[in-house]
Amino acid sequence: MKLQTLPASNETKARKRVGRGPGSGMGKTSTRGENGQKSRSGASISAWFQGGQTPIYRRIPKRGFNNKRFEVKYATINLSDIEKYFNNDDVITPEVLKEKGILKKQLNGVKVLANGELTKKVVVKAQRFSSKAVSKIENAGGKAEVI
């Protein structure tokens, strides 16, 4: 089989030219049927539109409960940040982190995460610690205190 003997593909099919007179077979209504909302130009109906009746999401009552409003969110800090901004024998508290501009908001407290290495001996006081962060702080000779 040669390239020039292949059958013609649909890639070169001409587009449908509508509204070009009755002889084309697609004149007058341009394949849109007769009257109605969808026959108008610029007509687009959203998927949830139900013809003017009260939509189902308003007919069905709200049910259930969500605990999202009671969620406890912590501001997080990594050990790499402690290594970068603090010296040996520093005491690190949420207030100190806020003063230095490391934390923007304290939210419901501060959680210390173990991302990065810690070589300095520091005392870290926070509301939560990851287990790896506690072990890394203690391996460096520091102390992790829950407040």
N, C-alpha and C positions, 0 to 999 in steps of 0.2 A: 504494500500500500504506500502510495506517495502522498506528499503533503498537498499537492494540487488536486488529488482525487478524493480528498475527504469531503463529506457532505457539509453543506453550509450550516453554521451554528446559529443559535438564537442571539448571539452577542451583537449581530449586525441588524437585528430586526428593527424596523422603523417604528417610531413612537406613534401612538394613536392620536390623530389630528381631529379633534372634536370641534363642533360648532362651525363647520365650513360649508353649510348649505345642505339641502335635502338629498342631493345626489350622492353625497358621501356616505349616507346611511347613518351618520352620527351628527346630524344637524339639529336644529331647533332646541331640544332639551339636552343635547350633548351627553347622552347616555346616562342622564341622572334620573330618568323616570319623569313623572308628571309634576304635581305640586307637592308641597310639604317642606318641613324644616330643613331636611338634608339636601333639597334641590337648590337652595339659595347659595349665593356666592359668599365665601367667608364663613360658612356654617361649620362650627365644630362643637361637638357636644361632649362634655366630660364623661368619663366612664361610669361615674357614680350618679349621673343624672337619671331620674326615674320618671320622666315625662310630667313633672309638675306635682306628682303626689309626694307626700311626706317621705323622705328617704328612710331607708331601713335603720341607719345609724341613729336617727332621731326617734323612730318608733319603738325601738327596743330599749328597755331601761338599763341604766348603768348598774353594774354589779361588781362585787369584789372589793378587795382592799390591797393597798400597796404600802409596804414598809419603807419606801424610798425616802420619805420625808424624815424618818428617824435614823437614817444612815449616819454612821460616825465616820467622818473623813479626817485623815491625818495629813499634815504637811510632811513631805519626805525629804531626807537629806542622806547623802551617800558618804561612805568613809573617805572617798576621794576628795570630797569637799572639805572634810575635817582636816585631812592631810594638807590641803592647799592653803587654808586660811588660818590655821591655829599652830601654836608652838607647843613644846614640851611643857608638861605640868599645868596646862590651861584647864579651867573648868568650863565646860560647854553646857549652856542651858538654852531653852527656847528664847529667853529674853536677849541673851547675847547674840544668838543667831539673827534675831530681828534687828538688833542695833547695827550689826555689821552689814545688813542688807542681803544676807544669804537667803533668808526666807522672806517672802512677800507677806504671806498670811500664816498665822499659826493654826487656823481652823480649829479642830477639836483637840489639838495636840501635835506633837512631832514624833515621827517614826524614823528610826535610824536604820538604813539598809546597808548591805555589805558590799556594794559595788565599789571596787577599787581596793588599794592596799593601804594599810596604816602602819607607820613606823614610829610614830610619836606616842609618848606616854601621856594620855589625857584622861580626864574624868568627864564622862558624857552623861548628862541628866536629861532624860526624855520620857515621854509617856509610853512609847512602845519601841521594841528592838526586834530585829529579825535574829534568829538563833545564830546564824553565821556572823552577823555583825558583833554580837556579844563575844563570840569566840575570838574574832580578829582583834577586838579591842583589848581583851584580856591577854592574848598572846603578845601584844605590843607592850604589855606592862601597865595598861590603863585599867579603868574601872567603868562599868556600865550600870547606872542607877536608874531605876524606874521611879518617876515622881507621880 
